[in-house]
């Protein structure tokens, strides 16, 4: 199936984007409206889904403009971007505390790049396009007949073409795109910058993970220095190698059992900090002071 046929097939399964006048008149959603609509969408409210799409269609036009002048027309780019927007609306989890525009941008850009990748960037004359279609049909028929690697001469014989012509047509169908090729109106980004990692986390999960790491570091900073260093070395926080209590004790000049005690105290204090309470009696700080450490100041509330 050609790139144009693929786009047509996807368009048939997806409602067209709102008209230009509709996208201009749609006011962007506030955070509260976004959360309220997303909650209704998660409950299967079709009207809320339509409103969420219409109020964010401007994001599709904005991202599609970055790829103007490519082998795909702007109208087709908007259509493909709308598919990404619909997927984002269907998958968005408003409980993560991430704005929808941030989440949707990834899905829209992914759909745009899929369309660009499927498009034929080398124009083939009409008669050559017909021959190429015949070559592909012949390859499919021969593969269905049991041939795993279809030889050129078999395709050429079935199509009534020479082997050199089949090779030339196959070469024309292969398109190589450099990841260093610039995209966008200002040529400030390369194509490689816009391609996401398929094995990586989704945008919402990435933001949530970064927030968890930031929060964990904030809690660690509130511990006395020795307790904080014990946890960092014990669990390899920050990219280091996890160390045994024997190694930690040797580095601090204390026994292995004291290292375990410091770890238990630090974890207990972290749980109290995470729960939002002040550590009762501040026993950890008293013991830290007896070891010659300066206690960490309590966070202002």
C-alpha positions in Angstrom: 0.0 0.0 0.0 1.4 3.4 -1.0 1.9 6.3 1.5 -1.1 8.1 -0.1 -3.3 5.0 0.3 -2.1 4.7 4.0 -3.0 8.3 4.7 -6.4 7.9 3.0 -7.1 4.7 5.0 -6.3 6.4 8.3 -8.3 9.4 7.4 -11.3 7.2 6.7 -11.1 5.8 10.3 -10.6 9.2 11.9 -13.0 12.2 12.0 -11.7 15.3 10.2 -10.2 18.1 12.3 -12.4 21.1 13.1 -12.6 23.8 10.6 -10.2 26.8 10.7 -12.9 29.0 12.1 -13.6 26.5 14.9 -9.9 26.3 16.0 -9.6 30.1 15.9 -12.6 30.6 18.1 -11.8 27.8 20.6 -10.4 29.3 23.8 -7.5 27.2 25.4 -8.5 25.2 28.5 -7.5 26.3 31.9 -5.9 23.8 34.2 -9.2 23.3 36.1 -11.2 22.9 32.9 -8.7 20.5 31.6 -8.9 18.3 34.7 -12.7 18.4 34.7 -12.9 17.4 31.0 -10.3 14.7 31.3 -12.1 13.1 34.2 -15.3 13.0 32.1 -13.4 11.5 29.2 -12.1 8.7 31.4 -15.7 7.9 32.3 -16.6 7.5 28.6 -18.2 10.9 28.0 -18.1 11.3 24.2 -19.1 15.0 24.4 -16.2 15.8 26.7 -13.8 14.0 24.4 -15.0 16.0 21.4 -14.6 19.3 23.4 -11.2 18.3 24.6 -10.1 17.7 20.9 -11.6 20.9 19.6 -10.1 23.1 22.4 -6.6 21.7 21.7 -6.7 21.5 17.9 -4.6 24.6 17.7 -1.7 22.6 19.1 -1.9 20.3 16.0 -1.7 23.3 13.6 1.2 24.8 15.6 3.2 21.6 15.5 2.3 20.8 11.9 3.7 24.2 10.8 7.1 23.0 11.8 7.1 20.5 8.9 5.8 22.7 6.2 7.5 22.2 2.9 8.0 18.5 3.4 6.7 15.8 1.1 3.4 15.7 2.9 0.9 18.5 2.3 0.0 20.7 5.3 -3.6 19.5 5.2 -2.4 15.9 5.5 -0.1 16.8 8.3 -3.0 18.4 10.2 -5.1 15.2 9.6 -2.2 13.0 10.9 -1.6 15.3 13.8 -5.3 15.1 14.7 -5.0 11.4 14.9 -2.2 11.9 17.5 -4.3 14.4 19.4 -7.2 11.9 19.6 -4.9 9.2 20.9 -3.6 11.6 23.5 -7.1 12.5 24.7 -7.9 8.8 25.0 -4.8 8.0 27.0 -4.3 11.1 29.1 -4.2 10.6 32.9 -5.2 13.8 34.6 -4.3 12.4 38.1 -0.5 12.7 37.3 -0.5 16.5 37.5 0.8 17.0 34.0 -0.7 19.6 31.6 -2.4 18.0 28.6 -0.5 20.2 26.1 2.8 18.7 27.3 1.5 15.2 27.0 -0.3 15.7 23.7 2.7 17.2 22.0 4.5 13.9 22.1 1.6 12.0 20.5 1.0 14.7 17.9 4.7 14.9 16.9 4.8 11.1 16.8 1.9 10.9 14.3 3.5 13.7 12.2 6.8 11.8 12.0 5.1 8.6 11.2 3.3 10.3 8.2 6.6 11.8 7.1 8.4 8.5 7.3 5.7 6.7 5.3 5.6 9.4 2.6 7.5 9.1 -0.6 10.0 11.9 -0.7 11.3 11.1 -4.2 8.8 11.8 -6.9 8.3 8.9 -9.3 6.8 9.5 -12.8 3.3 8.0 -13.2 4.4 5.2 -15.6 7.2 4.3 -13.2 4.8 4.3 -10.2 2.6 1.8 -12.1 5.6 -0.4 -12.8 6.6 -0.2 -9.1 3.1 -1.2 -8.0 3.3 -4.2 -10.4 6.7 -5.1 -8.9 5.3 -5.0 -5.4 2.3 -7.1 -6.3 4.6 -9.7 -7.9 6.7 -9.8 -4.8 3.7 -10.3 -2.6 2.3 -13.1 -4.9 5.7 -14.9 -5.0 6.1 -14.6 -1.2 2.6 -16.1 -0.7 3.7 -18.9 -3.0 6.4 -19.9 -0.6 9.4 -17.8 -1.7 11.2 -16.3 1.3 13.7 -14.2 -0.6 12.2 -13.3 -4.0 14.9 -13.2 -6.7 15.0 -10.3 -9.2 14.7 -12.5 -12.2 11.4 -14.1 -10.9 9.9 -10.6 -10.4 11.1 -9.4 -13.7 9.6 -12.4 -15.5 6.3 -12.0 -13.9 6.1 -8.3 -14.6 7.6 -8.4 -18.1 10.5 -6.1 -17.2 14.2 -6.5 -17.3 16.2 -7.3 -14.1 17.9 -3.9 -14.3 14.5 -2.1 -14.4 13.3 -4.1 -11.3 16.5 -3.1 -9.4 16.0 0.5 -10.4 12.4 0.6 -9.3 13.3 -1.1 -5.9 16.0 1.5 -5.4 13.6 4.4 -6.1 11.2 3.0 -3.5 13.9 3.1 -0.8 14.2 6.6 0.8 17.1 7.5 3.0 16.7 10.4 5.4 19.5 11.9 7.4 18.9 12.4 11.1 20.9 15.6 10.8 18.4 17.0 8.3 16.9 20.2 9.7 13.2 20.6 10.2 11.0 23.6 11.0 10.8 27.1 9.6 13.9 28.3 11.4 16.0 25.2 10.8 16.9 25.2 14.5 16.3 21.5 15.1 17.4 18.3 13.4 15.1 15.4 12.6 16.9 13.3 15.2 15.9 15.8 17.9 12.2 15.2 17.2 12.3 11.4 17.3 11.4 9.8 20.6 12.7 6.6 22.1 10.1 3.8 21.5 11.5 1.9 24.5 11.4 5.0 26.8 8.7 6.3 29.1 5.8 8.3 27.9 5.9 12.0 28.6 3.6 11.9 31.6 5.6 9.1 33.1 8.9 10.9 32.5 7.6 14.0 34.2 6.3 12.0 37.1 9.6 10.1 37.5 11.6 13.4 37.4 9.3 14.8 40.1 9.7 11.7 42.3 13.5 12.0 42.0 13.4 15.7 42.8 11.2 15.1 45.9 13.5 12.3 47.1 16.5 14.6 46.9 14.7 17.3 48.8 14.0 14.8 51.6 17.6 13.6 51.6 18.9 17.1 52.0 16.9 17.4 55.3 18.9 14.5 56.9 22.1 15.0 58.9 25.1 14.7 56.7 26.2 11.3 58.0 22.8 9.7 57.6 22.4 11.1 54.2 25.8 9.8 53.0 25.0 6.3 54.4 21.9 6.1 52.2 23.6 7.5 49.2 26.4 5.0 49.4 24.2 2.1 50.5 21.8 2.4 47.6 24.1 4.0 45.0 22.0 7.1 44.7 23.2 9.5 42.0 24.8 6.8 39.9 27.3 5.4 42.3 27.9 1.7 43.1 25.8 0.3 46.0 28.1 -0.4 48.9 28.0 -3.0 51.7 27.8 -2.0 55.4 31.3 -3.1 55.9 32.6 -0.7 53.2 30.4 2.1 54.5 31.6 1.5 58.1 35.3 1.5 57.0 34.9 4.8 55.2 33.4 6.5 58.3 35.6 4.7 60.8 32.8 2.9 62.5 31.7 -0.7 62.9 29.5 -2.5 60.4 26.6 -2.7 62.9 26.8 1.1 63.4 26.4 1.5 59.7 23.2 -0.6 59.8 21.9 1.5 62.7 22.5 4.7 60.8 20.7 3.3 57.8 17.6 2.3 59.9 17.6 5.7 61.6 17.8 7.5 58.2 15.0 5.5 56.7 12.8 6.0 59.7 13.4 9.8 59.5 12.7 9.8 55.7 9.3 8.1 56.3 8.4 10.7 58.9 9.4 13.5 56.5 7.5 12.0 53.6 4.4 11.7 55.9 4.7 15.4 56.6 5.4 15.1 60.3 8.3 16.3 62.4 10.4 13.4 63.7 9.3 12.9 67.3 12.1 13.7 69.8 14.5 14.2 67.0 16.5 11.2 68.3 18.5 11.0 65.1 19.8 14.5 65.5 20.8 13.9 69.1 22.8 10.8 68.2 24.3 12.7 65.2 25.4 15.5 67.6 27.0 13.0 69.9 29.0 11.7 66.9 30.3 15.2 66.3 27.9 16.2 63.5 25.9 19.4 63.2 22.2 18.6 63.1 20.2 19.6 60.0 17.9 22.5 60.5 14.2 21.7 60.4 12.4 22.9 57.3 10.2 25.9 57.9 6.5 25.2 57.6 
